[in-house]
Amino acid sequence: MATIALAALAPFTDDIAFAAEAEPATTPADFIDQLGTAAHNLGYFARINGAEDLETAAQYLSDAMDSEGAEHDVLVKRAVRYLVNTAEMVDEYRLMV
């Protein structure tokens, strides 16, 4: 099983933790779990557009954990692309709570 460099996820950990109502993740597996919770909170409860991107990112990261080499790198990069609007979504969520 491969791992994911926390540096790739670092720009998003605080915002995802806020949306998941948790402490910032310290492992990739925790981050993936928090993405699911954050997607639910942002999408189901707050009805914020784009929340489904967090679920997609979680799936790519989960797949990356089970892959190696170039495939692993591509999956992490795809996940990060789905996380680019995280700050905007969480800022909108902050205004609601």
LOVO-742315 format. One record per atom (N, C-alpha, C): x negated, y negated, z negated; atom name; residue number from 1; residue in three letters. Coordinates in steps of 0.001 Angstrom, whole numbers. Atoms other than C-alpha are relative to their C-alpha. Example, Ala and Ser with C-alpha at 12.3 -4.5 7.8 and 13.67 -1.06 7.14 Angstrom:
residues 2
@xx = -890	yy = 1190	zz = 0	atom = N	nr = 1	rest = ala
@xx = -12300	yy = 4500	zz = -7800	atom = CA	nr = 1	rest = ala
@xx = -900	yy = -1200	zz = 0	atom = C	nr = 1	rest = ala
@xx = 820	yy = 1190	zz = 60	atom = N	nr = 2	rest = ser
@xx = -13670	yy = 1060	zz = -7140	atom = CA	nr = 2	rest = ser
@xx = 770	yy = -1090	zz = -730	atom = C	nr = 2	rest = ser
***
This chain:
residues 97
@xx = -847	yy = 1182	zz = 0	atom = N	nr = 1	rest = met
@xx = 0	yy = 0	zz = 0	atom = CA	nr = 1	rest = met
@xx = -890	yy = -1240	zz = 0	atom = C	nr = 1	rest = met
@xx = 754	yy = 1244	zz = -103	atom = N	nr = 2	rest = ala
@xx = -1391	yy = -3393	zz = 1012	atom = CA	nr = 2	rest = ala
@xx = 546	yy = -1015	zz = -993	atom = C	nr = 2	rest = ala
@xx = -473	yy = 1090	zz = 847	atom = N	nr = 3	rest = thr
@xx = -1109	yy = -6552	zz = -991	atom = CA	nr = 3	rest = thr
@xx = 18	yy = -1274	zz = 833	atom = C	nr = 3	rest = thr
@xx = -97	yy = 1284	zz = -683	atom = N	nr = 4	rest = ile
@xx = -452	yy = -10147	zz = -28	atom = CA	nr = 4	rest = ile
@xx = -755	yy = -1019	zz = -832	atom = C	nr = 4	rest = ile
@xx = 761	yy = 1023	zz = 714	atom = N	nr = 5	rest = ala
@xx = -2822	yy = -12963	zz = -934	atom = CA	nr = 5	rest = ala
@xx = 961	yy = -1032	zz = -587	atom = C	nr = 5	rest = ala
@xx = -880	yy = 972	zz = 656	atom = N	nr = 6	rest = leu
@xx = -1120	yy = -15194	zz = -3464	atom = CA	nr = 6	rest = leu
@xx = -176	yy = -1399	zz = 575	atom = C	nr = 6	rest = leu
@xx = 235	yy = 1313	zz = -601	atom = N	nr = 7	rest = ala
@xx = -2682	yy = -18183	zz = -1713	atom = CA	nr = 7	rest = ala
@xx = 987	yy = -274	zz = 1137	atom = C	nr = 7	rest = ala
@xx = -963	yy = 172	zz = -1091	atom = N	nr = 8	rest = ala
@xx = -333	yy = -17594	zz = 1233	atom = CA	nr = 8	rest = ala
@xx = 1376	yy = -380	zz = -528	atom = C	nr = 8	rest = ala
@xx = -1317	yy = 246	zz = 590	atom = N	nr = 9	rest = leu
@xx = 2661	yy = -17805	zz = -1100	atom = CA	nr = 9	rest = leu
@xx = 17	yy = -1194	zz = -953	atom = C	nr = 9	rest = leu
@xx = 115	yy = 1050	zz = 1015	atom = N	nr = 10	rest = ala
@xx = 1385	yy = -20489	zz = -3490	atom = CA	nr = 10	rest = ala
@xx = 810	yy = -1263	zz = 295	atom = C	nr = 10	rest = ala
@xx = -774	yy = 1228	zz = -242	atom = N	nr = 11	rest = pro
@xx = 3023	yy = -23447	zz = -1707	atom = CA	nr = 11	rest = pro
@xx = 1498	yy = 133	zz = -313	atom = C	nr = 11	rest = pro
@xx = -1440	yy = -234	zz = 157	atom = N	nr = 12	rest = phe
@xx = 6430	yy = -21866	zz = -2333	atom = CA	nr = 12	rest = phe
@xx = 391	yy = 529	zz = -1380	atom = C	nr = 12	rest = phe
@xx = -349	yy = -706	zz = 1235	atom = N	nr = 13	rest = thr
@xx = 6211	yy = -20207	zz = -5756	atom = CA	nr = 13	rest = thr
@xx = 795	yy = -851	zz = -980	atom = C	nr = 13	rest = thr
@xx = -720	yy = 838	zz = 969	atom = N	nr = 14	rest = asp
@xx = 7363	yy = -23153	zz = -7875	atom = CA	nr = 14	rest = asp
@xx = 1446	yy = -252	zz = 436	atom = C	nr = 14	rest = asp
@xx = -1360	yy = 255	zz = -493	atom = N	nr = 15	rest = asp
@xx = 10356	yy = -23981	zz = -5673	atom = CA	nr = 15	rest = asp
@xx = 857	yy = 1254	zz = -53	atom = C	nr = 15	rest = asp
@xx = -765	yy = -1251	zz = 39	atom = N	nr = 16	rest = ile
@xx = 11414	yy = -20351	zz = -5364	atom = CA	nr = 16	rest = ile
@xx = 339	yy = 360	zz = -1444	atom = C	nr = 16	rest = ile
@xx = -267	yy = -278	zz = 1415	atom = N	nr = 17	rest = ala
@xx = 11073	yy = -19912	zz = -9134	atom = CA	nr = 17	rest = ala
@xx = 1139	yy = -872	zz = -517	atom = C	nr = 17	rest = ala
@xx = -1077	yy = 886	zz = 432	atom = N	nr = 18	rest = phe
@xx = 13300	yy = -22938	zz = -9705	atom = CA	nr = 18	rest = phe
@xx = 1345	yy = 506	zz = 513	atom = C	nr = 18	rest = phe
@xx = -1258	yy = -464	zz = -586	atom = N	nr = 19	rest = ala
@xx = 15958	yy = -21640	zz = -7328	atom = CA	nr = 19	rest = ala
@xx = 421	yy = 1353	zz = -562	atom = C	nr = 19	rest = ala
@xx = -304	yy = -1316	zz = 581	atom = N	nr = 20	rest = ala
@xx = 15714	yy = -18169	zz = -8899	atom = CA	nr = 20	rest = ala
@xx = 211	yy = -86	zz = -1504	atom = C	nr = 20	rest = ala
@xx = -137	yy = 232	zz = 1443	atom = N	nr = 21	rest = glu
@xx = 15862	yy = -19683	zz = -12405	atom = CA	nr = 21	rest = glu
@xx = -916	yy = 935	zz = -783	atom = C	nr = 21	rest = glu
@xx = 1002	yy = -873	zz = 619	atom = N	nr = 22	rest = ala
@xx = 12655	yy = -17907	zz = -13405	atom = CA	nr = 22	rest = ala
@xx = -1332	yy = -733	zz = -73	atom = C	nr = 22	rest = ala
@xx = 1368	yy = 510	zz = 17	atom = N	nr = 23	rest = glu
@xx = 9017	yy = -18520	zz = -14165	atom = CA	nr = 23	rest = glu
@xx = -631	yy = 314	zz = 1352	atom = C	nr = 23	rest = glu
@xx = 642	yy = -280	zz = -1289	atom = N	nr = 24	rest = pro
@xx = 6790	yy = -18734	zz = -11074	atom = CA	nr = 24	rest = pro
@xx = -587	yy = 1410	zz = 54	atom = C	nr = 24	rest = pro
@xx = 485	yy = -1367	zz = -199	atom = N	nr = 25	rest = ala
@xx = 5914	yy = -15317	zz = -9700	atom = CA	nr = 25	rest = ala
@xx = -1521	yy = 36	zz = -41	atom = C	nr = 25	rest = ala
@xx = 1450	yy = -176	zz = 72	atom = N	nr = 26	rest = thr
@xx = 2427	yy = -14037	zz = -10381	atom = CA	nr = 26	rest = thr
@xx = -482	yy = 1166	zz = 854	atom = C	nr = 26	rest = thr
@xx = 352	yy = -1090	zz = -901	atom = N	nr = 27	rest = thr
@xx = 2528	yy = -11066	zz = -8024	atom = CA	nr = 27	rest = thr
@xx = 866	yy = -104	zz = 1249	atom = C	nr = 27	rest = thr
@xx = -836	yy = 5	zz = -1205	atom = N	nr = 28	rest = pro
@xx = 3758	yy = -10640	zz = -4457	atom = CA	nr = 28	rest = pro
@xx = 1337	yy = 721	zz = -203	atom = C	nr = 28	rest = pro
@xx = -1252	yy = -732	zz = 241	atom = N	nr = 29	rest = ala
@xx = 6342	yy = -8099	zz = -5630	atom = CA	nr = 29	rest = ala
@xx = 999	yy = -854	zz = -778	atom = C	nr = 29	rest = ala
@xx = -887	yy = 902	zz = 748	atom = N	nr = 30	rest = asp
@xx = 7743	yy = -10574	zz = -8163	atom = CA	nr = 30	rest = asp
@xx = 539	yy = -1105	zz = 903	atom = C	nr = 30	rest = asp
@xx = -422	yy = 1053	zz = -926	atom = N	nr = 31	rest = phe
@xx = 7842	yy = -13255	zz = -5472	atom = CA	nr = 31	rest = phe
@xx = 1096	yy = 507	zz = 928	atom = C	nr = 31	rest = phe
@xx = -1006	yy = -587	zz = -887	atom = N	nr = 32	rest = ile
@xx = 9779	yy = -10962	zz = -3144	atom = CA	nr = 32	rest = ile
@xx = 1331	yy = 143	zz = -741	atom = C	nr = 32	rest = ile
@xx = -1228	yy = -113	zz = 801	atom = N	nr = 33	rest = asp
@xx = 12296	yy = -10253	zz = -5930	atom = CA	nr = 33	rest = asp
@xx = 649	yy = -1367	zz = -200	atom = C	nr = 33	rest = asp
@xx = -528	yy = 1346	zz = 214	atom = N	nr = 34	rest = gln
@xx = 12642	yy = -13965	zz = -6637	atom = CA	nr = 34	rest = gln
@xx = 603	yy = -584	zz = 1266	atom = C	nr = 34	rest = gln
@xx = -574	yy = 482	zz = -1254	atom = N	nr = 35	rest = leu
@xx = 13254	yy = -14679	zz = -2961	atom = CA	nr = 35	rest = leu
@xx = 1447	yy = 459	zz = 143	atom = C	nr = 35	rest = leu
@xx = -1362	yy = -506	zz = -79	atom = N	nr = 36	rest = gly
@xx = 16345	yy = -12473	zz = -3096	atom = CA	nr = 36	rest = gly
@xx = 946	yy = -766	zz = -911	atom = C	nr = 36	rest = gly
@xx = -826	yy = 751	zz = 953	atom = N	nr = 37	rest = thr
@xx = 17671	yy = -14241	zz = -6177	atom = CA	nr = 37	rest = thr
@xx = 191	yy = -1438	zz = 464	atom = C	nr = 37	rest = thr
@xx = -82	yy = 1384	zz = -480	atom = N	nr = 38	rest = ala
@xx = 16869	yy = -17680	zz = -4762	atom = CA	nr = 38	rest = ala
@xx = 930	yy = -96	zz = 1197	atom = C	nr = 38	rest = ala
@xx = -878	yy = 8	zz = -1169	atom = N	nr = 39	rest = ala
@xx = 18586	yy = -16828	zz = -1477	atom = CA	nr = 39	rest = ala
@xx = 1460	yy = 95	zz = -432	atom = C	nr = 39	rest = ala
@xx = -1367	yy = -150	zz = 510	atom = N	nr = 40	rest = his
@xx = 21683	yy = -15745	zz = -3399	atom = CA	nr = 40	rest = his
@xx = 477	yy = -1308	zz = -646	atom = C	nr = 40	rest = his
@xx = -391	yy = 1239	zz = 682	atom = N	nr = 41	rest = asn
@xx = 21716	yy = -18876	zz = -5572	atom = CA	nr = 41	rest = asn
@xx = 208	yy = -1147	zz = 987	atom = C	nr = 41	rest = asn
@xx = -110	yy = 1099	zz = -960	atom = N	nr = 42	rest = leu
@xx = 21128	yy = -21243	zz = -2670	atom = CA	nr = 42	rest = leu
@xx = 1124	yy = 228	zz = 1005	atom = C	nr = 42	rest = leu
@xx = -991	yy = -280	zz = -1030	atom = N	nr = 43	rest = gly
@xx = 23407	yy = -19508	zz = -199	atom = CA	nr = 43	rest = gly
@xx = 1392	yy = 229	zz = -535	atom = C	nr = 43	rest = gly
@xx = -1318	yy = -372	zz = 502	atom = N	nr = 44	rest = tyr
@xx = 26246	yy = -18003	zz = -2187	atom = CA	nr = 44	rest = tyr
@xx = 590	yy = -1060	zz = -919	atom = C	nr = 44	rest = tyr
@xx = -526	yy = 960	zz = 974	atom = N	nr = 45	rest = phe
@xx = 26566	yy = -20470	zz = -5039	atom = CA	nr = 45	rest = phe
@xx = -19	yy = -1436	zz = 515	atom = C	nr = 45	rest = phe
@xx = 142	yy = 1398	zz = -404	atom = N	nr = 46	rest = ala
@xx = 25292	yy = -23723	zz = -3518	atom = CA	nr = 46	rest = ala
@xx = 377	yy = -251	zz = 1458	atom = C	nr = 46	rest = ala
@xx = -371	yy = 116	zz = -1415	atom = N	nr = 47	rest = arg
@xx = 26188	yy = -23028	zz = 139	atom = CA	nr = 47	rest = arg
@xx = -969	yy = -883	zz = 790	atom = C	nr = 47	rest = arg
@xx = 1034	yy = 770	zz = -692	atom = N	nr = 48	rest = ile
@xx = 22912	yy = -24507	zz = 1370	atom = CA	nr = 48	rest = ile
@xx = -378	yy = 719	zz = 1289	atom = C	nr = 48	rest = ile
@xx = 354	yy = -565	zz = -1299	atom = N	nr = 49	rest = asn
@xx = 22232	yy = -23961	zz = 5045	atom = CA	nr = 49	rest = asn
@xx = -1465	yy = 424	zz = 11	atom = C	nr = 49	rest = asn
@xx = 1360	yy = -493	zz = -123	atom = N	nr = 50	rest = gly
@xx = 19152	yy = -21899	zz = 5760	atom = CA	nr = 50	rest = gly
@xx = -414	yy = 958	zz = -1085	atom = C	nr = 50	rest = gly
@xx = 363	yy = -890	zz = 1111	atom = N	nr = 51	rest = ala
@xx = 19209	yy = -19853	zz = 2555	atom = CA	nr = 51	rest = ala
@xx = -268	yy = 1419	zz = 481	atom = C	nr = 51	rest = ala
@xx = 224	yy = -1350	zz = -531	atom = N	nr = 52	rest = glu
@xx = 19362	yy = -16690	zz = 4644	atom = CA	nr = 52	rest = glu
@xx = -1436	yy = 192	zz = 498	atom = C	nr = 52	rest = glu
@xx = 1411	yy = -104	zz = -402	atom = N	nr = 53	rest = asp
@xx = 15828	yy = -17502	zz = 5824	atom = CA	nr = 53	rest = asp
@xx = -852	yy = 593	zz = -1119	atom = C	nr = 53	rest = asp
@xx = 750	yy = -556	zz = 1130	atom = N	nr = 54	rest = leu
@xx = 14622	yy = -16584	zz = 2335	atom = CA	nr = 54	rest = leu
@xx = 125	yy = 1517	zz = -29	atom = C	nr = 54	rest = leu
@xx = -188	yy = -1454	zz = -69	atom = N	nr = 55	rest = glu
@xx = 16105	yy = -13106	zz = 2711	atom = CA	nr = 55	rest = glu
@xx = -847	yy = 600	zz = 1121	atom = C	nr = 55	rest = glu
@xx = 819	yy = -467	zz = -1116	atom = N	nr = 56	rest = thr
@xx = 14381	yy = -12741	zz = 6073	atom = CA	nr = 56	rest = thr
@xx = -1473	yy = 10	zz = -394	atom = C	nr = 56	rest = thr
@xx = 1392	yy = 56	zz = 461	atom = N	nr = 57	rest = ala
@xx = 11080	yy = -13841	zz = 4552	atom = CA	nr = 57	rest = ala
@xx = -297	yy = 1137	zz = -965	atom = C	nr = 57	rest = ala
@xx = 185	yy = -1092	zz = 957	atom = N	nr = 58	rest = ala
@xx = 11533	yy = -11330	zz = 1738	atom = CA	nr = 58	rest = ala
@xx = -168	yy = 1328	zz = 727	atom = C	nr = 58	rest = ala
@xx = 106	yy = -1251	zz = -758	atom = N	nr = 59	rest = gln
@xx = 12036	yy = -8541	zz = 4277	atom = CA	nr = 59	rest = gln
@xx = -1362	yy = 105	zz = 689	atom = C	nr = 59	rest = gln
@xx = 1316	yy = -12	zz = -644	atom = N	nr = 60	rest = tyr
@xx = 8912	yy = -9517	zz = 6220	atom = CA	nr = 60	rest = tyr
@xx = -1109	yy = 266	zz = -1023	atom = C	nr = 60	rest = tyr
@xx = 1021	yy = -207	zz = 1024	atom = N	nr = 61	rest = leu
@xx = 6874	yy = -9675	zz = 3001	atom = CA	nr = 61	rest = leu
@xx = 30	yy = 1435	zz = -524	atom = C	nr = 61	rest = leu
@xx = -133	yy = -1388	zz = 442	atom = N	nr = 62	rest = ser
@xx = 8220	yy = -6331	zz = 1866	atom = CA	nr = 62	rest = ser
@xx = -627	yy = 949	zz = 1017	atom = C	nr = 62	rest = ser
@xx = 598	yy = -815	zz = -1059	atom = N	nr = 63	rest = asp
@xx = 7262	yy = -4814	zz = 5212	atom = CA	nr = 63	rest = asp
@xx = -1515	yy = -165	zz = 22	atom = C	nr = 63	rest = asp
@xx = 1446	yy = 250	zz = 23	atom = N	nr = 64	rest = ala
@xx = 3829	yy = -6441	zz = 4944	atom = CA	nr = 64	rest = ala
@xx = -683	yy = 793	zz = -1110	atom = C	nr = 64	rest = ala
@xx = 571	yy = -770	zz = 1107	atom = N	nr = 65	rest = met
@xx = 3278	yy = -4698	zz = 1622	atom = CA	nr = 65	rest = met
@xx = -250	yy = 1447	zz = 409	atom = C	nr = 65	rest = met
@xx = 119	yy = -1381	zz = -462	atom = N	nr = 66	rest = asp
@xx = 3638	yy = -1378	zz = 3476	atom = CA	nr = 66	rest = asp
@xx = -821	yy = 137	zz = 1277	atom = C	nr = 66	rest = asp
@xx = 769	yy = -52	zz = -1241	atom = N	nr = 67	rest = ser
@xx = 1386	yy = -2258	zz = 6410	atom = CA	nr = 67	rest = ser
@xx = -1438	yy = -443	zz = -252	atom = C	nr = 67	rest = ser
@xx = 1416	yy = 358	zz = 118	atom = N	nr = 68	rest = glu
@xx = -2276	yy = -2912	zz = 7057	atom = CA	nr = 68	rest = glu
@xx = -471	yy = -686	zz = 1268	atom = C	nr = 68	rest = glu
@xx = 659	yy = 577	zz = -1166	atom = N	nr = 69	rest = gly
@xx = -4560	yy = -4791	zz = 9403	atom = CA	nr = 69	rest = gly
@xx = 770	yy = -1118	zz = 659	atom = C	nr = 69	rest = gly
@xx = -624	yy = 1067	zz = -776	atom = N	nr = 70	rest = ala
@xx = -3204	yy = -6972	zz = 12170	atom = CA	nr = 70	rest = ala
@xx = 1508	yy = -62	zz = -227	atom = C	nr = 70	rest = ala
@xx = -1442	yy = -12	zz = 233	atom = N	nr = 71	rest = glu
@xx = 391	yy = -5861	zz = 11586	atom = CA	nr = 71	rest = glu
@xx = 336	yy = -708	zz = -1318	atom = C	nr = 71	rest = glu
@xx = -180	yy = 645	zz = 1310	atom = N	nr = 72	rest = his
@xx = 128	yy = -6947	zz = 7935	atom = CA	nr = 72	rest = his
@xx = -93	yy = -1516	zz = 146	atom = C	nr = 72	rest = his
@xx = 210	yy = 1442	zz = -162	atom = N	nr = 73	rest = asp
@xx = -1220	yy = -10363	zz = 8909	atom = CA	nr = 73	rest = asp
@xx = 1144	yy = -661	zz = 760	atom = C	nr = 73	rest = asp
@xx = -1106	yy = 542	zz = -790	atom = N	nr = 74	rest = val
@xx = 1508	yy = -10905	zz = 11512	atom = CA	nr = 74	rest = val
@xx = 1263	yy = -93	zz = -842	atom = C	nr = 74	rest = val
@xx = -1206	yy = 12	zz = 838	atom = N	nr = 75	rest = leu
@xx = 4257	yy = -9993	zz = 9044	atom = CA	nr = 75	rest = leu
@xx = -49	yy = -1105	zz = -1046	atom = C	nr = 75	rest = leu
@xx = 131	yy = 1087	zz = 989	atom = N	nr = 76	rest = val
@xx = 2913	yy = -12401	zz = 6404	atom = CA	nr = 76	rest = val
@xx = 202	yy = -1350	zz = 678	atom = C	nr = 76	rest = val
@xx = -161	yy = 1274	zz = -722	atom = N	nr = 77	rest = lys
@xx = 2686	yy = -15202	zz = 8972	atom = CA	nr = 77	rest = lys
@xx = 1458	yy = -237	zz = 383	atom = C	nr = 77	rest = lys
@xx = -1426	yy = 143	zz = -327	atom = N	nr = 78	rest = arg
@xx = 6258	yy = -14535	zz = 10092	atom = CA	nr = 78	rest = arg
@xx = 795	yy = -390	zz = -1238	atom = C	nr = 78	rest = arg
@xx = -698	yy = 335	zz = 1241	atom = N	nr = 79	rest = ala
@xx = 7448	yy = -14641	zz = 6491	atom = CA	nr = 79	rest = ala
@xx = -203	yy = -1463	zz = -362	atom = C	nr = 79	rest = ala
@xx = 308	yy = 1392	zz = 353	atom = N	nr = 80	rest = val
@xx = 5709	yy = -17948	zz = 5878	atom = CA	nr = 80	rest = val
@xx = 772	yy = -961	zz = 903	atom = C	nr = 80	rest = val
@xx = -783	yy = 861	zz = -905	atom = N	nr = 81	rest = arg
@xx = 7428	yy = -19417	zz = 8948	atom = CA	nr = 81	rest = arg
@xx = 1446	yy = -146	zz = -469	atom = C	nr = 81	rest = arg
@xx = -1363	yy = 79	zz = 516	atom = N	nr = 82	rest = tyr
@xx = 10772	yy = -18592	zz = 7346	atom = CA	nr = 82	rest = tyr
@xx = 82	yy = -756	zz = -1322	atom = C	nr = 82	rest = tyr
@xx = 18	yy = 709	zz = 1276	atom = N	nr = 83	rest = leu
@xx = 9694	yy = -20355	zz = 4160	atom = CA	nr = 83	rest = leu
@xx = -269	yy = -1499	zz = 152	atom = C	nr = 83	rest = leu
@xx = 414	yy = 1396	zz = -181	atom = N	nr = 84	rest = val
@xx = 8775	yy = -23720	zz = 5702	atom = CA	nr = 84	rest = val
@xx = 1026	yy = -1015	zz = -492	atom = C	nr = 84	rest = val
@xx = -1031	yy = 943	zz = 455	atom = N	nr = 85	rest = asn
@xx = 12097	yy = -25331	zz = 4738	atom = CA	nr = 85	rest = asn
@xx = 396	yy = 201	zz = -1458	atom = C	nr = 85	rest = asn
@xx = -316	yy = -298	zz = 1397	atom = N	nr = 86	rest = thr
@xx = 12030	yy = -24050	zz = 1165	atom = CA	nr = 86	rest = thr
@xx = 117	yy = -1266	zz = -833	atom = C	nr = 86	rest = thr
@xx = -8	yy = 1210	zz = 835	atom = N	nr = 87	rest = ala
@xx = 11190	yy = -27424	zz = -407	atom = CA	nr = 87	rest = ala
@xx = 1267	yy = -827	zz = 237	atom = C	nr = 87	rest = ala
@xx = -1211	yy = 769	zz = -308	atom = N	nr = 88	rest = glu
@xx = 14068	yy = -29160	zz = 1398	atom = CA	nr = 88	rest = glu
@xx = 1243	yy = 646	zz = -602	atom = C	nr = 88	rest = glu
@xx = -1165	yy = -696	zz = 551	atom = N	nr = 89	rest = met
@xx = 16581	yy = -26494	zz = 379	atom = CA	nr = 89	rest = met
@xx = 41	yy = -119	zz = -1518	atom = C	nr = 89	rest = met
@xx = 43	yy = 58	zz = 1463	atom = N	nr = 90	rest = val
@xx = 15428	yy = -26516	zz = -3236	atom = CA	nr = 90	rest = val
@xx = 237	yy = -1427	zz = -483	atom = C	nr = 90	rest = val
@xx = -297	yy = 1392	zz = 372	atom = N	nr = 91	rest = asp
@xx = 15477	yy = -30327	zz = -3362	atom = CA	nr = 91	rest = asp
@xx = 1508	yy = -253	zz = 26	atom = C	nr = 91	rest = asp
@xx = -1448	yy = 121	zz = -71	atom = N	nr = 92	rest = glu
@xx = 19114	yy = -30167	zz = -2260	atom = CA	nr = 92	rest = glu
@xx = 665	yy = 710	zz = -1182	atom = C	nr = 92	rest = glu
@xx = -512	yy = -769	zz = 1136	atom = N	nr = 93	rest = tyr
@xx = 19778	yy = -27529	zz = -4916	atom = CA	nr = 93	rest = tyr
@xx = -214	yy = -754	zz = -1310	atom = C	nr = 93	rest = tyr
@xx = 285	yy = 773	zz = 1228	atom = N	nr = 94	rest = arg
@xx = 18126	yy = -29683	zz = -7597	atom = CA	nr = 94	rest = arg
@xx = 1037	yy = -1105	zz = -210	atom = C	nr = 94	rest = arg
@xx = -1004	yy = 1070	zz = 109	atom = N	nr = 95	rest = leu
@xx = 20623	yy = -32441	zz = -6839	atom = CA	nr = 95	rest = leu
@xx = 1352	yy = 537	zz = -479	atom = C	nr = 95	rest = leu
@xx = -1286	yy = -608	zz = 376	atom = N	nr = 96	rest = met
@xx = 23478	yy = -30012	zz = -7510	atom = CA	nr = 96	rest = met
@xx = 38	yy = 505	zz = -1428	atom = C	nr = 96	rest = met
@xx = 19	yy = -585	zz = 1352	atom = N	nr = 97	rest = val
@xx = 22335	yy = -28558	zz = -10822	atom = CA	nr = 97	rest = val
@xx = -420	yy = -981	zz = -1043	atom = C	nr = 97	rest = val
***
